[in-house]
Amino acid sequence: MIPPLHRVNVLTGTKSAMAIDSAQEYADLIHRAKRPLFVLGPLLSEWSLDGKLVIEYALEIAKAA
């Protein structure tokens, strides 16, 4: 067995991601966050929904938070 290159605290256990299907759950997570961080990619300036760029939707969400 090859040992890992980094050490982790095995006493705390592991964390795993969970899939969130509801937009309300996302809104609750963002609302509870003290300093929410949006990570946006370059394609948001190219994609559009209903004639509006997706980056504009992201900016509205960021301003509302």
Biopython code that builds the backbone (N, CA, C, O; Angstrom):
import numpy as np
from Bio.PDB.StructureBuilder import StructureBuilder

atoms = [
    (1, "MET", "N", (0.840, -1.184, 0.000)),
    (1, "MET", "CA", (0.000, 0.000, 0.000)),
    (1, "MET", "C", (0.885, 1.247, 0.000)),
    (1, "MET", "O", (1.860, 1.323, 0.747)),
    (2, "ILE", "N", (0.545, 2.204, -0.826)),
    (2, "ILE", "CA", (1.300, 3.446, -0.933)),
    (2, "ILE", "C", (0.756, 4.431, 0.105)),
    (2, "ILE", "O", (-0.450, 4.675, 0.133)),
    (3, "PRO", "N", (1.603, 4.997, 0.947)),
    (3, "PRO", "CA", (1.111, 5.966, 1.935)),
    (3, "PRO", "C", (0.709, 7.269, 1.251)),
    (3, "PRO", "O", (1.290, 7.631, 0.229)),
    (4, "PRO", "N", (-0.281, 7.979, 1.804)),
    (4, "PRO", "CA", (-0.690, 9.250, 1.204)),
    (4, "PRO", "C", (0.408, 10.295, 1.344)),
    (4, "PRO", "O", (1.258, 10.207, 2.230)),
    (5, "LEU", "N", (0.377, 11.276, 0.464)),
    (5, "LEU", "CA", (1.384, 12.329, 0.479)),
    (5, "LEU", "C", (1.081, 13.404, 1.517)),
    (5, "LEU", "O", (1.943, 14.230, 1.818)),
    (6, "HIS", "N", (-0.105, 13.404, 2.054)),
    (6, "HIS", "CA", (-0.469, 14.385, 3.068)),
    (6, "HIS", "C", (-1.079, 13.673, 4.269)),
    (6, "HIS", "O", (-1.609, 12.569, 4.143)),
    (7, "ARG", "N", (-1.000, 14.301, 5.415)),
    (7, "ARG", "CA", (-1.566, 13.715, 6.628)),
    (7, "ARG", "C", (-2.910, 14.373, 6.907)),
    (7, "ARG", "O", (-3.097, 15.568, 6.677)),
    (8, "VAL", "N", (-3.830, 13.577, 7.402)),
    (8, "VAL", "CA", (-5.141, 14.099, 7.770)),
    (8, "VAL", "C", (-5.429, 13.689, 9.199)),
    (8, "VAL", "O", (-4.845, 12.737, 9.716)),
    (9, "ASN", "N", (-6.323, 14.406, 9.821)),
    (9, "ASN", "CA", (-6.731, 14.077, 11.172)),
    (9, "ASN", "C", (-7.783, 12.979, 11.087)),
    (9, "ASN", "O", (-8.916, 13.238, 10.682)),
    (10, "VAL", "N", (-7.424, 11.774, 11.459)),
    (10, "VAL", "CA", (-8.340, 10.643, 11.320)),
    (10, "VAL", "C", (-9.369, 10.608, 12.434)),
    (10, "VAL", "O", (-10.331, 9.846, 12.349)),
    (11, "LEU", "N", (-9.197, 11.407, 13.473)),
    (11, "LEU", "CA", (-10.148, 11.409, 14.580)),
    (11, "LEU", "C", (-11.446, 12.121, 14.228)),
    (11, "LEU", "O", (-12.492, 11.821, 14.804)),
    (12, "THR", "N", (-11.393, 13.052, 13.299)),
    (12, "THR", "CA", (-12.587, 13.819, 12.956)),
    (12, "THR", "C", (-13.434, 13.139, 11.898)),
    (12, "THR", "O", (-14.564, 13.564, 11.659)),
    (13, "GLY", "N", (-12.934, 12.115, 11.270)),
    (13, "GLY", "CA", (-13.697, 11.431, 10.240)),
    (13, "GLY", "C", (-13.518, 12.082, 8.886)),
    (13, "GLY", "O", (-12.620, 12.899, 8.686)),
    (14, "THR", "N", (-14.371, 11.715, 7.974)),
    (14, "THR", "CA", (-14.295, 12.263, 6.625)),
    (14, "THR", "C", (-15.547, 13.058, 6.325)),
    (14, "THR", "O", (-16.601, 12.830, 6.919)),
    (15, "LYS", "N", (-15.426, 13.973, 5.416)),
    (15, "LYS", "CA", (-16.572, 14.749, 4.958)),
    (15, "LYS", "C", (-16.861, 14.355, 3.524)),
    (15, "LYS", "O", (-15.942, 14.089, 2.748)),
    (16, "SER", "N", (-18.109, 14.318, 3.180)),
    (16, "SER", "CA", (-18.474, 13.999, 1.806)),
    (16, "SER", "C", (-19.462, 15.045, 1.303)),
    (16, "SER", "O", (-20.172, 15.675, 2.087)),
    (17, "ALA", "N", (-19.497, 15.214, 0.025)),
    (17, "ALA", "CA", (-20.407, 16.174, -0.583)),
    (17, "ALA", "C", (-21.802, 15.583, -0.671)),
    (17, "ALA", "O", (-21.979, 14.367, -0.736)),
    (18, "MET", "N", (-22.781, 16.465, -0.672)),
    (18, "MET", "CA", (-24.158, 16.016, -0.844)),
    (18, "MET", "C", (-24.785, 16.809, -1.979)),
    (18, "MET", "O", (-24.515, 17.997, -2.155)),
    (19, "ALA", "N", (-25.612, 16.138, -2.731)),
    (19, "ALA", "CA", (-26.279, 16.787, -3.859)),
    (19, "ALA", "C", (-27.472, 17.575, -3.345)),
    (19, "ALA", "O", (-28.271, 17.066, -2.559)),
    (20, "ILE", "N", (-27.586, 18.811, -3.788)),
    (20, "ILE", "CA", (-28.708, 19.662, -3.408)),
    (20, "ILE", "C", (-29.544, 19.884, -4.656)),
    (20, "ILE", "O", (-29.060, 20.404, -5.661)),
    (21, "ASP", "N", (-30.801, 19.483, -4.578)),
    (21, "ASP", "CA", (-31.688, 19.590, -5.733)),
    (21, "ASP", "C", (-32.588, 20.820, -5.673)),
    (21, "ASP", "O", (-33.068, 21.290, -6.705)),
    (22, "SER", "N", (-32.814, 21.333, -4.486)),
    (22, "SER", "CA", (-33.760, 22.423, -4.307)),
    (22, "SER", "C", (-33.057, 23.778, -4.323)),
    (22, "SER", "O", (-32.016, 23.951, -3.690)),
    (23, "ALA", "N", (-33.620, 24.714, -5.033)),
    (23, "ALA", "CA", (-33.063, 26.067, -5.053)),
    (23, "ALA", "C", (-33.218, 26.731, -3.692)),
    (23, "ALA", "O", (-32.401, 27.573, -3.315)),
    (24, "GLN", "N", (-34.252, 26.362, -2.955)),
    (24, "GLN", "CA", (-34.462, 26.932, -1.623)),
    (24, "GLN", "C", (-33.346, 26.524, -0.668)),
    (24, "GLN", "O", (-32.934, 27.319, 0.177)),
    (25, "GLU", "N", (-32.856, 25.302, -0.793)),
    (25, "GLU", "CA", (-31.743, 24.856, 0.049)),
    (25, "GLU", "C", (-30.486, 25.665, -0.257)),
    (25, "GLU", "O", (-29.746, 26.029, 0.658)),
    (26, "TYR", "N", (-30.237, 25.950, -1.537)),
    (26, "TYR", "CA", (-29.099, 26.796, -1.910)),
    (26, "TYR", "C", (-29.260, 28.195, -1.311)),
    (26, "TYR", "O", (-28.306, 28.764, -0.779)),
    (27, "ALA", "N", (-30.460, 28.737, -1.403)),
    (27, "ALA", "CA", (-30.710, 30.073, -0.863)),
    (27, "ALA", "C", (-30.484, 30.101, 0.643)),
    (27, "ALA", "O", (-29.930, 31.070, 1.163)),
    (28, "ASP", "N", (-30.900, 29.061, 1.346)),
    (28, "ASP", "CA", (-30.689, 28.993, 2.794)),
    (28, "ASP", "C", (-29.207, 28.919, 3.137)),
    (28, "ASP", "O", (-28.756, 29.571, 4.079)),
    (29, "LEU", "N", (-28.445, 28.129, 2.380)),
    (29, "LEU", "CA", (-27.007, 28.027, 2.626)),
    (29, "LEU", "C", (-26.308, 29.366, 2.408)),
    (29, "LEU", "O", (-25.449, 29.759, 3.196)),
    (30, "ILE", "N", (-26.676, 30.058, 1.344)),
    (30, "ILE", "CA", (-26.071, 31.352, 1.052)),
    (30, "ILE", "C", (-26.461, 32.370, 2.122)),
    (30, "ILE", "O", (-25.642, 33.186, 2.543)),
    (31, "HIS", "N", (-27.717, 32.313, 2.554)),
    (31, "HIS", "CA", (-28.196, 33.261, 3.558)),
    (31, "HIS", "C", (-27.488, 33.063, 4.899)),
    (31, "HIS", "O", (-27.201, 34.036, 5.597)),
    (32, "ARG", "N", (-27.208, 31.811, 5.262)),
    (32, "ARG", "CA", (-26.546, 31.512, 6.537)),
    (32, "ARG", "C", (-25.045, 31.776, 6.503)),
    (32, "ARG", "O", (-24.420, 31.925, 7.552)),
    (33, "ALA", "N", (-24.470, 31.836, 5.324)),
    (33, "ALA", "CA", (-23.022, 32.032, 5.216)),
    (33, "ALA", "C", (-22.644, 33.441, 5.662)),
    (33, "ALA", "O", (-23.317, 34.414, 5.322)),
    (34, "LYS", "N", (-21.571, 33.535, 6.420)),
    (34, "LYS", "CA", (-21.111, 34.845, 6.871)),
    (34, "LYS", "C", (-20.465, 35.617, 5.733)),
    (34, "LYS", "O", (-20.683, 36.820, 5.589)),
    (35, "ARG", "N", (-19.674, 34.931, 4.931)),
    (35, "ARG", "CA", (-18.985, 35.550, 3.797)),
    (35, "ARG", "C", (-19.105, 34.634, 2.586)),
    (35, "ARG", "O", (-18.155, 33.922, 2.261)),
    (36, "PRO", "N", (-20.260, 34.637, 1.906)),
    (36, "PRO", "CA", (-20.433, 33.720, 0.771)),
    (36, "PRO", "C", (-19.479, 34.064, -0.375)),
    (36, "PRO", "O", (-19.165, 35.227, -0.627)),
    (37, "LEU", "N", (-19.041, 33.029, -1.042)),
    (37, "LEU", "CA", (-18.102, 33.187, -2.152)),
    (37, "LEU", "C", (-18.685, 32.503, -3.382)),
    (37, "LEU", "O", (-18.993, 31.311, -3.348)),
    (38, "PHE", "N", (-18.835, 33.249, -4.454)),
    (38, "PHE", "CA", (-19.287, 32.676, -5.709)),
    (38, "PHE", "C", (-18.075, 32.458, -6.597)),
    (38, "PHE", "O", (-17.276, 33.371, -6.806)),
    (39, "VAL", "N", (-17.943, 31.264, -7.110)),
    (39, "VAL", "CA", (-16.873, 30.954, -8.050)),
    (39, "VAL", "C", (-17.525, 30.825, -9.417)),
    (39, "VAL", "O", (-18.299, 29.900, -9.662)),
    (40, "LEU", "N", (-17.212, 31.747, -10.292)),
    (40, "LEU", "CA", (-17.858, 31.813, -11.598)),
    (40, "LEU", "C", (-16.832, 31.563, -12.688)),
    (40, "LEU", "O", (-15.680, 31.983, -12.589)),
    (41, "GLY", "N", (-17.269, 30.878, -13.720)),
    (41, "GLY", "CA", (-16.380, 30.564, -14.828)),
    (41, "GLY", "C", (-16.563, 31.516, -15.992)),
    (41, "GLY", "O", (-17.488, 32.329, -15.993)),
    (42, "PRO", "N", (-15.696, 31.424, -16.980)),
    (42, "PRO", "CA", (-15.732, 32.351, -18.110)),
    (42, "PRO", "C", (-16.927, 32.136, -19.045)),
    (42, "PRO", "O", (-17.271, 33.032, -19.815)),
    (43, "LEU", "N", (-17.555, 30.974, -18.987)),
    (43, "LEU", "CA", (-18.677, 30.712, -19.892)),
    (43, "LEU", "C", (-19.940, 31.472, -19.497)),
    (43, "LEU", "O", (-20.868, 31.572, -20.299)),
    (44, "LEU", "N", (-19.994, 32.004, -18.288)),
    (44, "LEU", "CA", (-21.180, 32.754, -17.885)),
    (44, "LEU", "C", (-21.380, 34.004, -18.732)),
    (44, "LEU", "O", (-22.507, 34.478, -18.879)),
    (45, "SER", "N", (-20.315, 34.533, -19.280)),
    (45, "SER", "CA", (-20.456, 35.715, -20.133)),
    (45, "SER", "C", (-20.879, 35.349, -21.550)),
    (45, "SER", "O", (-21.175, 36.230, -22.357)),
    (46, "GLU", "N", (-20.908, 34.054, -21.858)),
    (46, "GLU", "CA", (-21.295, 33.604, -23.196)),
    (46, "GLU", "C", (-22.691, 32.989, -23.225)),
    (46, "GLU", "O", (-23.384, 33.087, -24.238)),
    (47, "TRP", "N", (-23.113, 32.357, -22.135)),
    (47, "TRP", "CA", (-24.413, 31.688, -22.099)),
    (47, "TRP", "C", (-25.513, 32.690, -21.778)),
    (47, "TRP", "O", (-25.300, 33.657, -21.046)),
    (48, "SER", "N", (-26.693, 32.442, -22.341)),
    (48, "SER", "CA", (-27.831, 33.305, -22.042)),
    (48, "SER", "C", (-29.067, 32.455, -21.791)),
    (48, "SER", "O", (-29.234, 31.379, -22.366)),
    (49, "LEU", "N", (-29.921, 32.961, -20.927)),
    (49, "LEU", "CA", (-31.209, 32.345, -20.619)),
    (49, "LEU", "C", (-32.281, 33.394, -20.829)),
    (49, "LEU", "O", (-32.220, 34.469, -20.233)),
    (50, "ASP", "N", (-33.238, 33.105, -21.644)),
    (50, "ASP", "CA", (-34.328, 34.032, -21.951)),
    (50, "ASP", "C", (-33.807, 35.384, -22.436)),
    (50, "ASP", "O", (-34.377, 36.424, -22.107)),
    (51, "GLY", "N", (-32.728, 35.372, -23.214)),
    (51, "GLY", "CA", (-32.178, 36.598, -23.765)),
    (51, "GLY", "C", (-31.339, 37.417, -22.803)),
    (51, "GLY", "O", (-30.934, 38.531, -23.135)),
    (52, "LYS", "N", (-31.071, 36.891, -21.621)),
    (52, "LYS", "CA", (-30.276, 37.594, -20.613)),
    (52, "LYS", "C", (-29.047, 36.758, -20.297)),
    (52, "LYS", "O", (-29.154, 35.545, -20.114)),
    (53, "LEU", "N", (-27.880, 37.391, -20.230)),
    (53, "LEU", "CA", (-26.655, 36.657, -19.940)),
    (53, "LEU", "C", (-26.709, 36.063, -18.530)),
    (53, "LEU", "O", (-27.254, 36.670, -17.608)),
    (54, "VAL", "N", (-26.143, 34.886, -18.383)),
    (54, "VAL", "CA", (-26.147, 34.199, -17.089)),
    (54, "VAL", "C", (-25.321, 34.977, -16.067)),
    (54, "VAL", "O", (-25.608, 34.918, -14.871)),
    (55, "ILE", "N", (-24.312, 35.697, -16.515)),
    (55, "ILE", "CA", (-23.500, 36.501, -15.594)),
    (55, "ILE", "C", (-24.345, 37.589, -14.935)),
    (55, "ILE", "O", (-24.081, 37.970, -13.794)),
    (56, "GLU", "N", (-25.354, 38.090, -15.641)),
    (56, "GLU", "CA", (-26.238, 39.099, -15.057)),
    (56, "GLU", "C", (-27.083, 38.495, -13.942)),
    (56, "GLU", "O", (-27.328, 39.144, -12.925)),
    (57, "TYR", "N", (-27.531, 37.244, -14.130)),
    (57, "TYR", "CA", (-28.251, 36.556, -13.061)),
    (57, "TYR", "C", (-27.347, 36.363, -11.847)),
    (57, "TYR", "O", (-27.775, 36.557, -10.710)),
    (58, "ALA", "N", (-26.105, 35.985, -12.093)),
    (58, "ALA", "CA", (-25.153, 35.774, -10.996)),
    (58, "ALA", "C", (-24.903, 37.079, -10.239)),
    (58, "ALA", "O", (-24.801, 37.072, -9.013)),
    (59, "LEU", "N", (-24.804, 38.186, -10.950)),
    (59, "LEU", "CA", (-24.604, 39.477, -10.292)),
    (59, "LEU", "C", (-25.805, 39.861, -9.446)),
    (59, "LEU", "O", (-25.641, 40.422, -8.362)),
    (60, "GLU", "N", (-27.005, 39.570, -9.920)),
    (60, "GLU", "CA", (-28.207, 39.857, -9.138)),
    (60, "GLU", "C", (-28.234, 39.029, -7.855)),
    (60, "GLU", "O", (-28.603, 39.529, -6.792)),
    (61, "ILE", "N", (-27.841, 37.763, -7.962)),
    (61, "ILE", "CA", (-27.796, 36.899, -6.780)),
    (61, "ILE", "C", (-26.761, 37.425, -5.791)),
    (61, "ILE", "O", (-27.012, 37.455, -4.587)),
    (62, "ALA", "N", (-25.608, 37.835, -6.290)),
    (62, "ALA", "CA", (-24.550, 38.341, -5.413)),
    (62, "ALA", "C", (-24.975, 39.633, -4.719)),
    (62, "ALA", "O", (-24.668, 39.834, -3.544)),
    (63, "LYS", "N", (-25.673, 40.500, -5.429)),
    (63, "LYS", "CA", (-26.130, 41.746, -4.818)),
    (63, "LYS", "C", (-27.217, 41.491, -3.784)),
    (63, "LYS", "O", (-27.290, 42.200, -2.780)),
    (64, "ALA", "N", (-28.062, 40.488, -4.011)),
    (64, "ALA", "CA", (-29.130, 40.164, -3.070)),
    (64, "ALA", "C", (-28.588, 39.533, -1.797)),
    (64, "ALA", "O", (-29.184, 39.668, -0.728)),
    (65, "ALA", "N", (-27.455, 38.842, -1.912)),
    (65, "ALA", "CA", (-26.877, 38.188, -0.725)),
    (65, "ALA", "C", (-26.213, 39.237, 0.112)),
    (65, "ALA", "O", (-25.655, 38.926, 1.164)),
]
sb = StructureBuilder()
sb.init_structure("model")
sb.init_model(0)
sb.init_chain("A")
sb.init_seg("    ")
for serial, (resi, resn, name, xyz) in enumerate(atoms, 1):
    if name == "N":
        sb.init_residue(resn, " ", resi, " ")
    sb.init_atom(name, np.array(xyz, "f"), 0.0, 1.0, " ", f" {name:<3s}", serial, name[0])
structure = sb.get_structure()
